[in-house]
Amino acid sequence: MKYNSLKDKKIVVICGWISREREVSLRSGKKIYDALLKKGYNVTLVDPKIEGWGPVLSGDMVFIALHGKPGEDGTVQGLLETFGIPYTGSGVMASSLAMNKVMSKKIFIASEIPTPRYIGLEDFKSIDEFISSALESIGLPLVVKPVSEGSSIGVSIVRDRKDLDDIVTDTVDKFGDVFIEEYIEGREITVGVLDIDGRLTALPILELIPKNEFYDYTAKYTSGMTEFIIPARIKEEKYKLAQEFALKAHKALGCTGFSRVDLVTDRDDNPYVLEVNTIPGMTDLSDLPAMAKAYGIEYEDLVEIMLYSALKDKK
């Protein structure tokens, strides 16, 4: 594709707004805005919390750099579709499914994509019953997660039975619906998926080695807290399998243009898909730009490829 057909369009980059990931979103948005300016686009940076939605809805096209609810869960996508404004990334349904980790896992299972075992609070009458079932069917250690948060917000690894009740109760109080997932001891890896000229491509796999217990919010967005290794140090056949599962997960949820698929591998390097991120971070410390660079795509070119996803049909 020749990237020049949008140079006369008024492009609005939206970031910030009201999610728990507001500060990271502002960083992503500013960096995307600078990249598009450098590429010669007519671009405006808007934080709807400060400037409202008028400047957004007056644009010809929107680059969504909102992270977490309600910018990444289909809400903003639905608003833009109502006004007939093209936008980057996945459509309403795919965004909604990807944000809901339990719905995602149900689709992964139906699509024969390996994912860690789990149980959801919604299936039980009480928290006590939920916890008892988790201990019986999954066992310690396990992972407690909010159903619909990003950037590992609210995620806890529980190794000791005495901590479990308080952690589950606290997570429910803060985030509402939660689920408990099998903890798999192994490598944390992530795979960027990018539509390059109509060809869905799995980027080189990034292995994450955080200084914290896992790749949590602090490890993701604090300089020096996580070591990146590209390509990930896993067996060749498992490496290809992880890329295959990433592509399959992207397609199963109906994603468009780009995504970042998070996985974990066990001690034999078998990959398991955790979740799909439809609006990956685009900061200096973010995963997708690092994987794109390893593939040979510089940051400004990556942003331009992502911009043109706005022209693709949403599923």
Secondary structure, 3 states (H helix, E strand, C coil): CCCCCCCCCEEEEECCCCCCCHHHHHHHHHHHHHHHHHCCCEEEEECHHHHCCHHHHCCCEEEECCCCCCCCCCHHHHHHHHCCCCECCCCHHHHHHHHCHHHHHHHHHHCCCCCCCEEEHHHCCCHHHHHHHHHHHCCCCEEEEECCCCCCCCCEEECCHHHHHHHHHHHHHHHCCEEEEECCCCEEEEEEEEEECCEEEECCCEEEEECCCCCCHHHHHCCCCEEEECCCCCCHHHHHHHHHHHHHHHHHCCCCCEEEEEEEECCCCCEEEEEEECCCCCCCCCHHHHHHHHHCCCHHHHHHHHHHHHHCCCC
